[in-house]
Amino acid sequence: MPAGTSAVIDGVTVTNGMTVLFSALLSGNNRVYQVSGVGVSLVWTPLTVLSNPPITGDQVFVESGTLFANQIAMFDGTTFNINDVVRYF
């Protein structure tokens, strides 16, 4: 998890109150965290918006970011996947 006084995640500078899904942590993985302390010392507080641990089918809508804005991440039992199915109409 980012430490220090500020952080940029997927091209977005975090601000107090922002929520972030972390899916590649050694501990506390696949959870949504809310950040506070921006400009002083980042504090990441886990939220209970998903099952803990998440269960297959849990979904998160990604609102912003360079790579994943406006997409849905779905938990497959191991990790969150984004755009694992592509459909053309």
DSSP file (Angstrom, degrees, kcal/mol; ACC not computed):
  #  RESIDUE AA STRUCTURE BP1 BP2  ACC     N-H-->O    O-->H-N    N-H-->O    O-->H-N    TCO  KAPPA ALPHA  PHI   PSI    X-CA   Y-CA   Z-CA
    1    1 A M              0   0    0      0, 0.0    43,-0.0     0, 0.0    21,-0.0   0.000 360.0 360.0 360.0 140.6    0.0    0.0    0.0
    2    2 A P        -     0   0    0      0, 0.0     2,-0.2     0, 0.0     5,-0.1  -0.297 360.0-169.3 -60.3 141.7    1.3    3.5   -0.8
    3    3 A A        +     0   0    0      3,-0.1     3,-0.3    40,-0.0     2,-0.3  -0.730  40.4  55.0-122.1 173.5    2.9    5.3    2.2
    4    4 A G  S    S-     0   0    0     -2,-0.2    38,-3.2    38,-0.2    36,-0.1  -0.742 102.7 -50.3 104.1-151.3    4.0    8.8    2.7
    5    5 A T  S    S+     0   0    0     -2,-0.3    34,-3.6    36,-0.2     2,-0.3   0.591 115.1  11.3-104.1 -14.1    2.0   12.0    2.2
    6    6 A S        -     0   0    0     -3,-0.3     2,-0.3    32,-0.2    -1,-0.2  -0.969  59.1-165.7-155.4 167.2    0.6   11.4   -1.2
    7    7 A A        -     0   0    0     -2,-0.3     7,-2.4     7,-0.3     2,-0.5  -0.988  14.4-147.2-156.9 151.0    0.1    8.8   -3.9
    8    8 A V  E     -A   13   0A   0     -2,-0.3     2,-0.5     5,-0.2     5,-0.2  -0.993  20.0-174.7-120.3 122.8   -0.8    8.3   -7.5
    9    9 A I  E >  S-A   12   0A   0      3,-2.8     3,-1.9    -2,-0.5    57,-0.1  -0.979  71.3 -16.3-123.0 123.3   -2.7    5.1   -8.4
   10   10 A D  T 3  S-     0   0    0     -2,-0.5    56,-3.2     1,-0.3    57,-0.2   0.864 130.6 -51.2  50.3  41.4   -3.5    4.3  -12.0
   11   11 A G  T 3  S+     0   0    0      1,-0.2     2,-0.5    54,-0.2    -1,-0.3   0.483 116.0 114.0  81.8   2.8   -2.9    7.9  -13.0
   12   12 A V  E <   -A    9   0A   0     -3,-1.9    -3,-2.8    52,-0.1     2,-0.5  -0.927  63.8-134.8-112.8 127.1   -5.1    9.4  -10.3
   13   13 A T  E     -A    8   0A   0     -2,-0.5    -5,-0.2    -5,-0.2     2,-0.1  -0.683  32.4-122.8 -76.6 123.0   -3.8   11.4   -7.4
   14   14 A V        -     0   0    0     -7,-2.4     2,-0.3    -2,-0.5    -7,-0.3  -0.366  28.7-168.1 -70.9 146.5   -5.5   10.2   -4.3
   15   15 A T    >   -     0   0    0     -9,-0.1     3,-2.2    -2,-0.1    20,-0.3  -0.895  38.6 -74.7-127.7 158.7   -7.5   12.6   -2.1
   16   16 A N  T 3  S+     0   0    0     -2,-0.3    20,-0.2     1,-0.3     3,-0.1  -0.273 119.4  22.1 -54.3 134.0   -9.0   12.2    1.4
   17   17 A G  T 3  S+     0   0    0     18,-3.2    -1,-0.3     1,-0.3    19,-0.1   0.259  88.4 137.0  91.8 -11.1  -12.1   10.0    1.3
   18   18 A M    <   -     0   0    0     -3,-2.2    17,-2.4    17,-0.2     2,-0.4  -0.392  46.1-139.7 -68.1 145.4  -11.2    8.2   -1.9
   19   19 A T  E     -B   34   0B   0     15,-0.2     2,-0.4    -3,-0.1    15,-0.2  -0.880  18.8-172.7-108.9 142.9  -11.7    4.5   -2.0
   20   20 A V  E     -B   33   0B   0     13,-2.8    13,-3.0    -2,-0.4     2,-0.6  -0.998  20.0-139.3-137.4 134.6   -9.3    2.1   -3.7
   21   21 A L  E     -B   32   0B   0     -2,-0.4     2,-0.5    11,-0.2    11,-0.2  -0.855  19.7-162.3 -91.0 120.7   -9.5   -1.7   -4.4
   22   22 A F  E     +B   31   0B   0      9,-2.4     8,-1.3    -2,-0.6     9,-1.2  -0.923  20.0 164.6-104.9 124.4   -6.1   -3.3   -3.7
   23   23 A S        +     0   0    0     -2,-0.5    57,-0.1     6,-0.2    -1,-0.1   0.214  65.9  56.1-124.6  14.5   -5.7   -6.7   -5.3
   24   24 A A  S    S+     0   0    0      3,-0.1     2,-0.3    55,-0.1    -1,-0.1  -0.173  72.9 125.9-139.8  44.9   -1.9   -7.4   -5.2
   25   25 A L        -     0   0    0     -3,-0.2     4,-0.2     1,-0.1     3,-0.1  -0.712  59.0-136.7-101.8 154.4   -1.0   -7.1   -1.5
   26   26 A L  S    S+     0   0    0     -2,-0.3     2,-0.3     1,-0.2    -1,-0.1   0.801  96.3  21.4 -75.0 -29.6    0.8   -9.6    0.7
   27   27 A S  S    S+     0   0    0      1,-0.1    -1,-0.2    -3,-0.0    -3,-0.1  -0.997 127.3  20.9-138.9 141.4   -1.7   -9.0    3.5
   28   28 A G  S    S+     0   0    0     -2,-0.3     3,-0.4     1,-0.2    -6,-0.2   0.780  85.2 173.2  73.9  26.6   -5.2   -7.5    3.4
   29   29 A N        +     0   0    0      1,-0.2    -6,-0.2    -4,-0.2    -1,-0.2  -0.237  50.7  23.1 -70.1 154.5   -5.5   -8.4   -0.3
   30   30 A N  S    S+     0   0    0     -8,-1.3     2,-0.3     1,-0.2    -1,-0.2   0.883  94.3 122.9  58.6  44.4   -8.7   -8.0   -2.4
   31   31 A R  E     -B   22   0B   0     -9,-1.2    -9,-2.4    -3,-0.4     2,-0.5  -0.930  63.0-118.9-131.6 157.1  -10.2   -5.4   -0.2
   32   32 A V  E     -B   21   0B   0     15,-0.4    15,-3.0    -2,-0.3     2,-0.3  -0.838  32.9-168.9 -96.1 131.7  -11.5   -1.8   -0.6
   33   33 A Y  E     -BC  20  46B   0    -13,-3.0   -13,-2.8    -2,-0.5     2,-0.4  -0.905  15.5-142.6-121.3 148.3   -9.7    0.8    1.4
   34   34 A Q  E     -BC  19  45B   0     11,-2.7    11,-2.7    -2,-0.3     2,-0.3  -0.933  21.4-139.7-108.7 134.8  -10.5    4.5    2.1
   35   35 A V  E     + C   0  44B   0    -17,-2.4   -18,-3.2    -2,-0.4     2,-0.3  -0.708  27.3 161.7 -97.3 144.5   -7.6    6.9    2.3
   36   36 A S  E     + C   0  43B   0      7,-1.9     7,-2.6    -2,-0.3   -20,-0.0  -0.893  50.6  57.9-142.7 173.5   -7.2    9.8    4.8
   37   37 A G    >>  +     0   0    0     -2,-0.3     3,-2.3     1,-0.2     4,-1.7   0.645  62.0 170.6  78.4  15.3   -4.2   11.8    5.9
   38   38 A V  T 34 S+     0   0    0      1,-0.3    -1,-0.2     2,-0.2   -32,-0.2  -0.391  70.9  20.7 -61.0 132.9   -3.3   13.1    2.5
   39   39 A G  T 34 S+     0   0    0    -34,-3.6    -1,-0.3     1,-0.1   -33,-0.1   0.213 132.9  44.4  91.5 -13.9   -0.7   15.8    2.8
   40   40 A V  T <4 S-     0   0    0     -3,-2.3     2,-0.2   -35,-0.3    -2,-0.2   0.643 128.8 -33.0-120.9 -70.2    0.3   14.5    6.3
   41   41 A S     <  -     0   0    0     -4,-1.7   -36,-0.2   -36,-0.2    -3,-0.1  -0.801  64.9-115.4-161.7 115.0    0.6   10.7    6.4
   42   42 A L        -     0   0    0    -38,-3.2     2,-0.4    -2,-0.2    -5,-0.2  -0.249  28.7-169.6 -59.3 134.3   -1.5    8.4    4.4
   43   43 A V  E     -C   36   0B   0     -7,-2.6    -7,-1.9   -40,-0.1     2,-0.6  -0.998   6.3-158.0-125.4 126.3   -3.8    6.1    6.4
   44   44 A W  E     -C   35   0B   0     -2,-0.4    -9,-0.2    -9,-0.2    -7,-0.0  -0.924   8.5-169.6-109.7 115.8   -5.7    3.3    4.6
   45   45 A T  E     -C   34   0B   0    -11,-2.7   -11,-2.7    -2,-0.6     2,-0.1  -0.914  21.6-126.5-108.4 122.3   -8.8    2.0    6.4
   46   46 A P  E     -C   33   0B   0      0, 0.0     2,-0.3     0, 0.0   -13,-0.2  -0.427  24.4-150.9 -67.5 139.4  -10.4   -1.2    5.2
   47   47 A L        -     0   0    0    -15,-3.0   -15,-0.4    -2,-0.1     3,-0.4  -0.733  16.5-129.5-107.0 158.5  -14.1   -0.9    4.3
   48   48 A T        +     0   0    0     -2,-0.3     4,-0.1     1,-0.2   -15,-0.1  -0.334  69.0 119.0-103.1  50.8  -16.8   -3.6    4.5
   49   49 A V  S    S+     0   0    0     -2,-0.3     2,-0.3   -17,-0.2    -1,-0.2   0.622  76.2  38.2 -88.3 -14.1  -18.2   -3.1    1.1
   50   50 A L  S    S-     0   0    0     -3,-0.4     2,-0.1   -18,-0.1   -18,-0.0  -0.812 100.2 -85.8-124.5 167.3  -17.3   -6.7    0.0
   51   51 A S        -     0   0    0     -2,-0.3    -2,-0.1     4,-0.1    -1,-0.1  -0.406  54.9-104.6 -63.6 153.4  -17.3  -10.0    1.8
   52   52 A N  S    S+     0   0    0      1,-0.3   -21,-0.1     2,-0.1   -22,-0.0  -0.899 118.3  21.7-127.1 103.3  -14.1  -10.6    3.7
   53   53 A P  S    S-     0   0    0      0, 0.0    -1,-0.3     0, 0.0   -23,-0.1   0.562 116.7-114.7 -74.1 162.5  -12.6  -12.5    2.1
   54   54 A P        -     0   0    0      0, 0.0     2,-0.3     0, 0.0    -2,-0.1  -0.246  28.5-136.0 -62.5 154.0  -14.5  -11.7   -1.1
   55   55 A I    >   -     0   0    0      1,-0.1     3,-2.5    -3,-0.0    20,-0.2  -0.778  34.3 -77.8-110.4 157.8  -16.6  -14.4   -2.7
   56   56 A T  T 3  S+     0   0    0     -2,-0.3    20,-0.2     1,-0.3     3,-0.1  -0.271 119.5  28.1 -53.3 128.8  -16.8  -15.5   -6.3
   57   57 A G  T 3  S+     0   0    0     18,-2.9    -1,-0.3     1,-0.4    19,-0.1   0.194  79.6 141.5 101.1 -15.3  -19.1  -13.0   -8.1
   58   58 A D    <   -     0   0    0     -3,-2.5    17,-2.9    17,-0.1    -1,-0.4  -0.359  36.3-158.1 -56.7 139.7  -18.3  -10.0   -5.9
   59   59 A Q  E     -D   74   0C   0     15,-0.2     2,-0.4    -3,-0.1    15,-0.2  -0.939  18.3-168.1-128.6 147.8  -18.1   -6.9   -8.2
   60   60 A V  E     -D   73   0C   0     13,-2.4    13,-3.2    -2,-0.3     2,-0.6  -1.000  17.9-140.1-131.8 130.4  -16.6   -3.5   -8.0
   61   61 A F  E     -D   72   0C   0     -2,-0.4     2,-0.7    11,-0.2    11,-0.2  -0.820  16.7-143.8 -89.9 124.3  -17.3   -0.6  -10.4
   62   62 A V  E     -D   71   0C   0      9,-3.5     8,-1.7    -2,-0.6     9,-1.0  -0.795  17.7-176.3 -90.7 115.8  -14.1    1.3  -11.2
   63   63 A E        +     0   0    0     -2,-0.7     2,-0.3     6,-0.2    -1,-0.2   0.818  59.8  10.8 -84.7 -32.8  -15.0    5.0  -11.5
   64   64 A S        +     0   0    0      5,-0.2     2,-0.2     4,-0.1    -1,-0.1  -0.927  68.9 101.4-145.7 166.6  -11.6    6.5  -12.5
   65   65 A G     >  -     0   0    0     -2,-0.3     4,-0.7   -54,-0.1   -54,-0.2  -0.532  65.1 -96.2 135.7 159.8   -8.1    5.7  -13.6
   66   66 A T  T  4 S+     0   0    0    -56,-3.2   -55,-0.1    -2,-0.2    -1,-0.1   0.902 118.1  23.3 -71.3 -42.8   -5.9    5.6  -16.7
   67   67 A L  T  4 S+     0   0    0    -57,-0.2    -1,-0.1     1,-0.1    -2,-0.1   0.795 132.5  28.9 -96.3 -31.7   -6.3    1.9  -17.4
   68   68 A F  T >4 S+     0   0    0    -58,-0.2     3,-0.9    -4,-0.1    -6,-0.2   0.229  72.4 144.4-123.6  15.1   -9.6    0.8  -15.8
   69   69 A A  T 3< S+     0   0    0     -4,-0.7    -6,-0.2     1,-0.2    -5,-0.2  -0.263  75.1   9.2 -59.5 141.3  -12.0    3.8  -15.6
   70   70 A N  T 3  S+     0   0    0     -8,-1.7     2,-0.3     1,-0.2    -1,-0.2   0.829 103.1 119.3  60.4  37.6  -15.7    2.9  -16.1
   71   71 A Q  E <   -D   62   0C   0     -9,-1.0    -9,-3.5    -3,-0.9     2,-0.5  -0.864  60.9-122.0-128.0 164.0  -15.2   -0.8  -15.9
   72   72 A I  E     -D   61   0C   0     -2,-0.3    11,-0.6   -11,-0.2     2,-0.5  -0.921  15.8-154.9-110.6 129.1  -16.4   -3.6  -13.6
   73   73 A A  E     -DE  60  82C   0    -13,-3.2   -13,-2.4    -2,-0.5     2,-0.4  -0.892  13.1-164.9-100.1 129.2  -14.0   -5.8  -11.7
   74   74 A M  E     -DE  59  81C   0      7,-2.4     7,-2.6    -2,-0.5     2,-0.4  -0.957  17.4-128.2-119.9 133.8  -15.4   -9.3  -10.8
   75   75 A F  E     - E   0  80C   0    -17,-2.9   -18,-2.9    -2,-0.4     5,-0.2  -0.635  16.8-170.7 -81.0 129.8  -13.9  -11.7   -8.3
   76   76 A D        -     0   0    0      3,-2.3   -20,-0.2    -2,-0.4    -1,-0.1   0.242  61.2 -85.1-103.9  12.0  -13.3  -15.2   -9.6
   77   77 A G  S    S+     0   0    0      2,-0.2     3,-0.1   -22,-0.1   -21,-0.1   0.163 125.6  39.1 104.0 -17.2  -12.4  -16.8   -6.3
   78   78 A T  S    S-     0   0    0      1,-0.5     2,-0.3   -23,-0.1    -3,-0.1   0.618 121.7  -5.0-127.2 -45.2   -8.7  -15.8   -6.5
   79   79 A T  S    S-     0   0    0     -5,-0.1    -3,-2.3   -55,-0.0    -1,-0.5  -0.929  71.8 -93.0-149.1 167.7   -8.5  -12.3   -7.9
   80   80 A F  E     -E   75   0C   0     -2,-0.3     2,-0.4    -5,-0.2    -5,-0.2  -0.777  40.3-158.2 -87.9 131.3  -10.5   -9.5   -9.4
   81   81 A N  E     -E   74   0C   0     -7,-2.6    -7,-2.4    -2,-0.5     2,-0.4  -0.892   6.9-163.8-112.7 141.4  -10.7   -9.6  -13.2
   82   82 A I  E    S-E   73   0C   0     -2,-0.4    -9,-0.1    -9,-0.2    -2,-0.0  -0.992  73.7  -6.1-124.6 129.3  -11.4   -6.7  -15.6
   83   83 A N  S    S+     0   0    0    -11,-0.6    -1,-0.1    -2,-0.4   -10,-0.1   0.853  75.7 145.7  59.6  38.8  -12.4   -7.2  -19.2
   84   84 A D        +     0   0    0      1,-0.1     2,-0.4    -3,-0.1    -1,-0.1   0.612  67.4  51.4 -80.8  -9.6  -11.8  -10.9  -19.2
   85   85 A V  S    S-     0   0    0      2,-0.0     2,-0.5     0, 0.0    -1,-0.1  -0.996  71.4-167.3-125.4 130.2  -14.8  -11.3  -21.6
   86   86 A V        -     0   0    0     -2,-0.4     2,-0.4     2,-0.0    -2,-0.0  -0.970   4.1-172.8-118.8 130.4  -15.0   -9.2  -24.8
   87   87 A R        -     0   0    0     -2,-0.5     2,-0.4     2,-0.0    -2,-0.0  -0.970   7.8-157.5-123.5 138.1  -18.1   -8.9  -26.8
   88   88 A Y              0   0    0     -2,-0.4    -2,-0.0     1,-0.1     0, 0.0  -0.951 360.0 360.0-114.7 134.3  -18.5   -7.3  -30.2
   89   89 A F              0   0    0     -2,-0.4    -1,-0.1     0, 0.0    -2,-0.0   0.346 360.0 360.0-117.4 360.0  -21.9   -6.1  -31.5
